[in-house]
Amino acid sequence: MNSEMGCIKEENCGSQTLQKLAEQLYSYKSPSVSASEEEESKYCDIIGSNFGYMESLVVPNEHCCSCVNWRKKRAAVLICLFEGHEGELRVILTKRSMKLSSYPGDVALPGGKMEEGDEDDSATALREAMEEIGLDSELVQIVANFEPFDSQNQLKVVPVIGLLSRIEDFNPVLNADEVDAIFDAPLEMFLKGDNHRIEEREWMGWKYLLHDFRFKSKQGAAFHICGLTASILIRAASVIYQKAPDFEHEHLPDFQQLQKTLNNMA
């Protein structure tokens, strides 16, 4: 691997665990079309009869040359991973400020909408992490971008994977207007059913499943990690640990599976 593209040297990525993870993720490729179609086909019969007015709801491809304002419909979040004291991978999360007009008090990954000055999705995620929690981009090694996720307000949200080799060098500075709290959780928990619940929800007439994880920090604070953030972290954990979650439920899609199926039926 080209040393400019990977973090082979220990000083770049820290522990052997993070070095191996970096090498794994640098070669990550989004799921093939055939694999995506196989997953979507499971839900076509469920929602096909309700297809009706879907054409008016489909968001145009953000890379289409006619979509001059595609940046306004794009966002990025940072999945910042570091190695815990017991060698486990942990992810940095925030609790959104109660002052915010949208999703106040929800658990989220650092991130936000793309701005004109952002060179790419990674730049958006790193800028937002600096603004929200004071995370210096120099401390983070970007190793992969996942395929975009759909938010309910029709944003394309790109998860950006970054590795933090020296967690002790990170001194959080919270933006009180955006963040009420910061905490970290083990990434592998998003594959386990122990603290996982599902709720049946409805969007534009279609039913879907909402993932909800219950987590208590070492300080005793309780958090609900659900919705888009939960879906992104399930995906990240599945890719990194190379296994499916324990809680597959095939009778209804989750919101991401619903969106993929509807977009491909349009």
N, C-alpha and C positions, 0 to 999 in steps of 0.2 A: 504493500500500500504506500502511496506517495505520502511522505511525512507532512506535506503541506495540507493534505486532505484529511489525514487521520491524526490521532493523538497517541502515537506509539510510545513515545518517551514518557517515563514516569512523571517527569516534572510538568508535563502538559495535562495529563488526566488523573494524576494521583495514584490511587491504588490499582492493583492488578484487576480487581473487579470492574472498576470504571474503564480501564484500558480495554478489557475484553468487550464490555458493553459498547464502547465507542466503535470498535471494529465491526461489531455486529450491526449497529445501526447505520454506519456509513454505507453499508451495502443494502439497506432497506429499500424496497420498491413497493409502491402501492399495489393492492390486490389486482390481479388480472381481470380483464373484462369477463372472461368465462367464469371466474370464481365469484365475481359480484353477481352475475346473472343467476348463478346457481342459488345463492342466498336469497336474492329477490324473488325468485320463482316460488319460494315457500309461502310467500304472502300474497301473491297475485290473486289467488282464488278468494282470499279473505276480503280484499278491498276492491277487486275488479268491478263488482256490481255497483259500487259507489263512485265509480270513476268520474262520470258526468262532466262537471265543470272544471276538471283539473287543469285544462290548458291555460285558463286564466290565472292560475296560481303559480305556475312554474317560473322560477327565477331564471333569467337568461344566463347563458354561460359567461362567467366573468372574464374570460379571455377573448370573447368575441370582439372583433374590431369595431362593431357598431355600438358596443357598450362603453361609451366614453367615460362614464362615471362608475366603472366597476370598483374602483377603490372605496367608494362610499358604501359598498355592499360587502366589504371584506374586513376581516378582523383576524387577530392572531393571539394565541395564549402561549405562555411558557410553561412547559412541563420541566421544572428544574429538579433534577435528581441528584442526590448525594448519598454517600455510604454512612449508615448508622453505626453505632458503637458495636453492634453484634454482626456487622457485615451485611446487613440488609439494605436494600435500596429504599430510600424515602423520598417523598415528593413534597415540595413547599406549596402550601395552600393559604388562602386568605379568607377572612369573613368580610363581606362587603359592608361599607358604612351604612348605618341606618338613615343617613342624610340623603342617600342617593334616591333618585326618582324611580329607577328600575332595579328590581330584584334586591331591595335593601335587606341586609342581614343574611343573604345567601352565601354559601361557601363557593369560592371560585378559584381558578388559576389566575395568576397575574397576567393581564392582557387587556386588549381593547381594540378599537377600530384603527384601521390603517390611516395614516395621514400623508399628505402630499410629499413631505420630506423623507418618508421612509423608503429606503431602497428596495426592500423586499419584506417578506413575512417575518423573517428572523429579526430584522431591524425593528419592526413594529413590536414584537414580543419583548425584545430587550429594552426598548424605550419605555414601554408601559411598566415593565418590572422595576425599572429605575424610578419612575415617577410614583409608583404605588408603594413600594417597599424599600427603596434605596439600594437595590441590588446592582452593583457595578458590573457592567457588561464584560469588563476585563476578567472577571472571576469565572465567567461561564463559557464553556466550550460547546458550541452548537454542533450537533452530530446528525440530526435528521429533521425533516418536516413530514408530518403525516398528511394524508388526503384531507381536504376540507370537510368539516362537519356543518350541518345546517342548524341554525338557531331558529327559534319560533318567530323572531322578527325578521326572518329572511336574510340574515347575514351568513356569509361563508366564513367559517371560523377555522383557521389553520393551526393545529397544535405543533409547536416547535419544541423539539427535545434538546435540552441543554444539561450539561454535566457540571456540577460544582465540586471540584476536587478537594477544596479546603473550606469546609463549612465554617471553621473557626474564623476565617477572614471576613465572613459576612456579618455585618452589624446592621440589623434591620432598622430602617427609619421609615415609619409608617406615615403615609399621607392621610391625615385625619378626615379629609373630605371624601376619601374613597375607600379607606380600609379601617375597620375597627379592631381586627386581630390578625395575627399570623401564626401558623402552626405547621407541623409536618406530620405525615402519616406514612405507614409502610405501603409501598406500591402493590405488594402482593395481595393485600386485603381486598383489592378490587377484582380478584378472581375467586374469592371465597364466599360461601353463602352464610357464614356465621352471623355477620352483622348486616346482611343484605335483605332488603324488603322490596316488593314491587307494588305499584299502585296502577290501577287502570285509569287512564285519562282519555280525553277526547280533543282532537284538533280539527277544525273545519269539517266536522261530521265523521271523522275517522278515529277509531279507537286505537290506542297504543299503550305500551307499558312504560312506566317511569321507574328507573332504578333509584333506590334510596339506601345509602349506607349510613349506619350509625357509628360514630367514632368518639371516643373519649381520650383527650390528651393526657399527658403525664401530670399536668397541672389540675386535672379534674374537669376541664371544660368539655362540654358535650357539643358535638357538631353533627349536622345532617349534610351529607355530600350527595347531591341528587342532580337529576336533570342532565343538562349538557355536560357539566363537569364530570359527573359520574360516567357518562357514556365515553367521554374522551379517555378517562383513566382506565376504564375497562379495556378499551382498545390498546392503550399503551402497555398495560400489563400483559395482555394476550400476546402482543408482538414480542415484548422483551423476554417473557418467560416461555414463549412458544407453546402455549397451551390455552385451551378454551376455559372460560369460567365454569364454576360448579353449578351455576344457576340458570342454565339454558331453559327458556320458556318459548315453545314454538307456536302456541295457540294464537299469540298476537305479536306483532313486531314492536320493537322500541321505536322512538321517534326517528332515529337515524335510518333504520331499516325501512320505516314507512316512507320517509322522504325519497330515499333511493328508488324504491319501488314505484312511487308515483311519478317521479321524474322520468323514469325509463318507460313508463306506460304512456307518457304524453306524446 
